[in-house]
Amino acid sequence: MPAVPPPNSAIAELASTLGEDSARELAEMFLSSFESVLHDLKSADREERKRAAHSLKSSSRIVGAIDLSTRMAELENRLTHTAADITPDDIKATLEDFERNAVGLRAYAQQSGA
């Protein structure tokens, strides 16, 4: 079975710098931690929501999920500088951004290091 190439330029750069196995491991960590971060985005505690947005902003950028990172930057800014909060539409859009990016990341991450 041919190897699945890196799904984006950020993962390709990680693979060339850290090696394919480490890049796959980072992609898998991002994928497996999403549910927990999503839970924190829905937290009753505003500071917890802000930390979750910040964390997901950074990890998304590292794995090349730029649309998700941009969305999280907007949410973090909103939670930091305004009284506005995360809405159900924000959560829905976050899930859609994640799933759009997760397809390629899953295929890449689930390869065994050959």
N, C-alpha and C positions, 0 to 999 in steps of 0.2 A: 504494500500500500504506500503510495507516495506521501511524503511529508506535507502537512498543511503549512503554507507559508505564514509568516506573521500577518495578522489581519490589518495592520496599519503601520505607519512610519514610526510611531512611538515604540511599539513592540519590536519592530525591526531594529531600532537603535538599541533598545535594551538587550536584545539577543546578540547584537554585534559587540556590545560592551561587556555584558555579564555572562553570555553564553545562552544557548537555546533552553537548556533545562531551567536556569534561573528565571528567564523571561516567562516560561510556561508557569513556573511556580508563582510568580508575581500575578500573572493573569488569573490563576486559580484562586489565589488569596483574595483578589478583588471580587471575583464571582462569589466565593463562599461567604464573604463578609457582608454582602449587600443586604441580605434579609435583616441582619442585626442593625445595620445603619438605617435602613428604612424604618424599622421599629422605633429607633431613636428620633427620627424625623417626625414621628407621630406622637412623641412623648408629651406629657402634660407640662413638662418643665421647659420653658423657653430657652434657657441656657443649654440644655441638652439638645434641643433642636438646632440651635446655632452651632454647637460643636459637631453635630452629625453632618450638617451642611458643609462645614469647613473640611471635615475629614473626607467626605465623599468628593468634594471639589478637588482636593489634592490627589487622591487615589485615582480618580477618573482621568485626570490630566496625565498621570504617569503611564496609564495603560492606553492612552490615546482616545478615550471617550470624551472628546472635546465638547460636544453638545451637552452632555451630562455635567461636565465640569462647569461650563458657562451657566447652566441652570442653577447649580449649587452656589455659584458665586453670587448670582442674583438673590437667591434665598438668604444666604448669609448676610448680604448687604441689607436686605429688607429687615431681617431680625435684629441687626446691629443698629441701624440708623433710623428706623421708623417704628411705629406702633403696629404696623401691619404684620400679619402672621402667615404661616403656611396654610394653604387652602386644600380642599380635596382635589381640585383641578391640578394643583402643583404636584401632589402625590401621584396622580394618574399620569401626568406628563413625565415625572421622574421614572416611573415604571416603564413607560414607553421608551424613553431614552435608553434606560438600562438594557431592556430587551433587544433593542435595535443593535446595540454595541455587543451584547453578550453572545450573540450568534457566532460571530467570528472568533471571539475570545474563547468560547467553549471548545470550538473545533480545534483551535491551536493548543489550548491548555491540556486537553484530554489525550494528546499524543504521548506515547511512551518515549522516553529519551532513547533514540536508536543510534 
